[in-house]
Amino acid sequence: MSHPQAAGTSERQTGFRHFHEQLSELKQRLLDMSEKAKELIDVAVESLRERDEGKAEAVLAADHELDELELEVEQRAISLLALQQPMARDLRFIVGAIKISSDLERVGDHAVNIAQCTLRLLDVAATLTPGLEIDEMAKRARLMLGDALDAFIRADGSLGRAVCQRDDEVDALEETTFRVLLTHMMENPATISAALQLILVSRNLERVADLATNIGEDAVYLAEGKQIKHHFEERATGKGPASGP
């Protein structure tokens, strides 16, 4: 005859193990989303650089995979919230996973936008080519995205903060790209259509870096329980810009 207390302990252990298995699966789906998002950005930028219509079309066709992963992450997270009633860091992780899956899905949307710019450039037979700044923006935004997700999965607040600090570098590259392309347009009006598409590409890459920054901020909140979005932490300590007029 089994002892009631022993049976209860066994059930709790089984439930605890099952919860952490589900949590591990949720983490894996987020990693899958991150890899797919980075892949779509890579292929979209390659399509631009190589003037490859096939790669651009491949990005458009693959975007639905991120949409499906977002729904799966959301469903898994809601199930964990409803059935397991997690506490503290686990709760922050699950809520953060829902937000991050939305950010990663939006990265896919920006990859689609870049691929569409490639197709429009092919339509106008543009001779203007992307500058090195766009390649550098793509590289930095992609690295930020990978590091931000890594910071969240590992609950690494220091890495999350480092990702946020790198956003300014991408902003500066976008500004340089705009100035260079504006000069082309002023000197040769025939480049205007192509230059506008490349400006849109740089803007989309800057948005990817912004989304990576969002994830980095979520990593800090997960690790430290501190909110650093919108300089909240600085304002709370009296070190940041004051709100109001």
For each residue, the residues with C-beta under 8 A, 3 or more apart:
1:
2: 6 7
3: 6 7
4: 7 8
5: 8 9
6: 2 3 9 10
7: 2 3 4 10 11
8: 4 5 11 12
9: 5 6 12 13
10: 6 7 13 14
11: 7 8 14 15
12: 8 9 15 16
13: 9 10 16 17
14: 10 11 17 18
15: 11 12 18 19
16: 12 13 19 20
17: 13 14 20 21
18: 14 15 21 22
19: 15 16 22 23 80 84 86
20: 16 17 23 24
21: 17 18 24 25
22: 18 19 25 26 76 79 80 84
23: 19 20 26 27 80 90 93 94
24: 20 21 27 28
25: 21 22 28 29 76
26: 22 23 29 30 73 76 77 80 94 97
27: 23 24 30 31 97 153
28: 24 25 31 32
29: 25 26 32 33 69 72 73 76 101
30: 26 27 33 34 73 97 100 101 104 149 152 153
31: 27 28 34 35 149 153
32: 28 29 35 36 69
33: 29 30 36 37 66 69 70 73 101 104 105
34: 30 31 37 38 104 145 146 149
35: 31 32 38 39
36: 32 33 39 40 62 65 66 69 104 108
37: 33 34 40 41 66 104 107 108 111 145
38: 34 35 41 42 142 145 146
39: 35 36 42 43
40: 36 37 43 44 59 62 63 66 107 108 111 112
41: 37 38 44 45 107 110 111 114 138 141 142 145 205 208
42: 38 39 45 46 138 142
43: 39 40 46 47 55 58 59 62 111 115
44: 40 41 47 48 55 56 59 111 112 114 115 118
45: 41 42 48 49 114 134 135 138 205
46: 42 43 49 50 52 55
47: 43 44 50 51 52 53 54 55 56 58 59 114 115 118
48: 44 45 51 56 114 117 118 121 130 134 201
49: 45 46 129 130 135
50: 46 47 55
51: 47 48 118 121 122
52: 46 47 55 56 118
53: 47 56 57 118 119 122
54: 47 57 58
55: 43 44 46 47 50 52 58 59 115 118
56: 44 47 48 52 53 59 60 115 116 118 119 122
57: 53 54 60 61 115 119
58: 43 47 54 55 61 62
59: 40 43 44 47 55 56 62 63 111 112 114 115
60: 56 57 63 112 115 116
61: 57 58 64
62: 36 40 43 58 59 65 66
63: 40 59 60 66 67 108 109 111 112
64: 61 67 68
65: 36 62 68 69
66: 33 36 37 40 62 63 69 70 104 105 107 108
67: 63 64 70 71 105 108
68: 64 65 71 72
69: 29 32 33 36 65 66 72 73 101 104 105
70: 33 66 67 73 74 101 102 104 105
71: 67 68 74 75
72: 29 68 69 75 76
73: 26 29 30 33 69 70 76 77 97 98 101
74: 70 71 77 78 98 101
75: 71 72 78 79
76: 22 25 26 29 72 73 79 80
77: 26 73 74 80 81 94 95 97 98 101
78: 74 75 81 82 98
79: 22 75 76 82 83
80: 19 22 23 26 76 77 83 84 86 94
81: 77 78 84 85 86 91 94 95
82: 78 79
83: 79 80
84: 19 22 80 81
85: 81
86: 19 80 81 90 91 93 94
87: 90 91
88: 91 92
89: 92 93 155 222
90: 23 86 87 93 94
91: 81 86 87 88 94 95
92: 88 89 95 96 221 222 225
93: 23 86 89 90 96 97 152 155 222
94: 23 26 77 80 81 86 90 91 97 98
95: 77 81 91 92 98 99
96: 92 93 99 100 152 218 221 222
97: 26 27 30 73 77 93 94 100 101
98: 73 74 77 78 94 95 101 102
99: 95 96 102 103 214 218
100: 30 96 97 103 104 149 152 214 215 218
101: 29 30 33 69 70 73 74 77 97 98 104 105
102: 70 98 99 105 106
103: 99 100 106 107 211 214 215
104: 30 33 34 36 37 66 69 70 100 101 107 108 149 211
105: 33 66 67 69 70 101 102 108 109
106: 102 103 109 110 207 211
107: 37 40 41 66 103 104 110 111 145 208 211
108: 36 37 40 63 66 67 104 105 111 112
109: 63 105 106 112 113
110: 41 106 107 113 114 204 205 207 208 211
111: 37 40 41 43 44 59 63 107 108 114 115 204
112: 40 44 59 60 63 108 109 115 116
113: 109 110 116 117 200 204
114: 41 44 45 47 48 59 110 111 117 118 201 204 205
115: 43 44 47 55 56 57 59 60 111 112 118 119
116: 56 60 112 113 119 120
117: 48 113 114 120 121 197 198 200 201 204
118: 44 47 48 51 52 53 55 56 114 115 121 122
119: 53 56 57 115 116 122 123
120: 116 117 123 124 197
121: 48 51 117 118 124 126 194 197 198
122: 51 53 56 118 119 125 126
123: 119 120
124: 120 121 193 194
125: 122
126: 121 122 191 193 194 197
127: 191 194
128: 184 191 194 195 198
129: 49
130: 48 49 134 135 198 201
131: 134 135 177 180 181 198
132: 135 136
133: 136 137 173 176 177 180 202
134: 45 48 130 131 137 138 177 198 201 202 205
135: 45 49 130 131 132 138 139
136: 132 133 139 140 173
137: 133 134 140 141 170 173 174 177 202 205 206 209
138: 41 42 45 134 135 141 142 205
139: 135 136 142 143
140: 136 137 143 144 166 169 170 173 209
141: 41 137 138 144 145 170 205 206 208 209 212
142: 38 41 42 138 139 145 146 208
143: 139 140 146 147
144: 140 141 147 148 163 166 167 170 208 209 212 213 216
145: 34 37 38 41 107 141 142 148 149 208 211 212 215
146: 34 38 142 143 149 150
147: 143 144 150 151 159 162 163 212 216
148: 144 145 151 152 160 163 212 213 215 216 219
149: 30 31 34 100 104 145 146 152 153 215
150: 146 147 153 154 156 159
151: 147 148 154 155 156 157 159 160 163 215 216 219 220 223
152: 30 93 96 100 148 149 155 160 215 218 219 222
153: 27 30 31 149 150
154: 150 151 159
155: 89 93 151 152 219 222 223
156: 150 151 159 160 219 223
157: 151 160 161 219 220 222 223 224 226
158: 161 162
159: 147 150 151 154 156 162 163 216 219
160: 148 151 152 156 157 163 164 215 216 217 218 219 220 223
161: 157 158 164 165 216 220 228
162: 147 158 159 165 166 216
163: 144 147 148 151 159 160 166 167 212 213 215 216 219
164: 160 161 167 213 216 217 220 228
165: 161 162 168
166: 140 144 162 163 169 170 209
167: 144 163 164 170 171 209 210 212 213
168: 165 171 172
169: 140 166 172 173
170: 137 140 141 144 166 167 173 174 205 206 209
171: 167 168 174 175 206 209
172: 168 169 175 176
173: 133 136 137 140 169 170 176 177 202
174: 137 170 171 177 178 202 203 205 206
175: 171 172 178 179
176: 133 172 173 179 180
177: 131 133 134 137 173 174 180 181 198 199 202
178: 174 175 181 182 199 202
179: 175 176 182 183
180: 131 133 176 177 183 184
181: 131 177 178 184 185 195 198 199
182: 178 179 185 186 195
183: 179 180 186 187
184: 128 180 181 187 188 191 195
185: 181 182 188 189 191 192 195 196
186: 182 183
187: 183 184 191
188: 184 185 191
189: 185 192
190:
191: 126 127 128 184 185 187 188 194 195
192: 185 189 195 196
193: 124 126 196 197
194: 121 124 126 127 128 191 197 198
195: 128 181 182 184 185 191 192 198 199
196: 185 192 193 199 200
197: 117 120 121 126 193 194 200 201
198: 117 121 128 130 131 134 177 181 194 195 201 202
199: 177 178 181 195 196 202 203
200: 113 117 196 197 203 204
201: 48 114 117 130 134 197 198 204 205
202: 133 134 137 173 174 177 178 198 199 205 206
203: 174 199 200 206 207
204: 110 111 113 114 117 200 201 207 208
205: 41 45 110 114 134 137 138 141 170 174 201 202 208 209
206: 137 141 170 171 174 202 203 209 210
207: 106 110 203 204 210 211
208: 41 107 110 141 142 144 145 204 205 211 212
209: 137 140 141 144 166 167 170 171 205 206 212 213
210: 167 206 207 213 214
211: 103 104 106 107 110 145 207 208 214 215
212: 141 144 145 147 148 163 167 208 209 215 216
213: 144 148 163 164 167 209 210 216 217
214: 99 100 103 210 211 217 218 229
215: 100 103 145 148 149 151 152 160 163 211 212 218 219
216: 144 147 148 151 159 160 161 162 163 164 212 213 219 220
217: 160 164 213 214 220 221 227 228 229
218: 96 99 100 152 160 214 215 221 222
219: 148 151 152 155 156 157 159 160 163 215 216 222 223
220: 151 157 160 161 164 216 217 223 224 226 228
221: 92 96 217 218 224 225 226 227 228
222: 89 92 93 96 152 155 157 218 219
223: 151 155 156 157 160 219 220
224: 157 220 221
225: 92 221
226: 157 220 221 233
227: 217 221 232 233
228: 161 164 217 220 221 231 232 233
229: 214 217 232
230:
231: 228 234 235 240 241
232: 227 228 229 235 236 240
233: 226 227 228 236 237 240
234: 231 237 239 240 241
235: 231 232 238 239 240 241 242 243
236: 232 233
237: 233 234 240
238: 235
239: 234 235
240: 231 232 233 234 235 237
241: 231 234 235
242: 235
243: 235
244:
245:
